[in-house]
Amino acid sequence: MYVHQHPNGLCIVGLAPSHPIVFRKLSVNEFKFLQTTQFSGKHKRGAFHSQFETILAQATCGDGSVHKFRANVRGFVVELNQRLVTEPSLLATRVPQQEQKK
């Protein structure tokens, strides 16, 4: 897992290139979020509070392995990528980094 933190404190959690799903390009049959977010308003009231070991989601792969994804940061979960539920194969794809302009 990786965590990118913006200077404003917002953290983005994702799969590192060394994770078995990405590294071995495993086929993901099912992906489901174990936590849900239901928040509203300017200050995101009702957002889910996570701890370091909070399990947010799990993926079941074609080889029968089950991978659980932890939050890895303490804070409030304000958004989940719902597209992963309908297209679980996105987990195995690695987005190439953009070329830096000279």
Secondary structure, DSSP 8 states (H G I E B T S, - for coil): -EEEE-TTS-EEEE--TTSHHHHTT--EEEEEESS----BTTTTBT-EEE-TT-EEEEEEETTS-EEEEE--S-EEE----THHHH-GGGGG----------
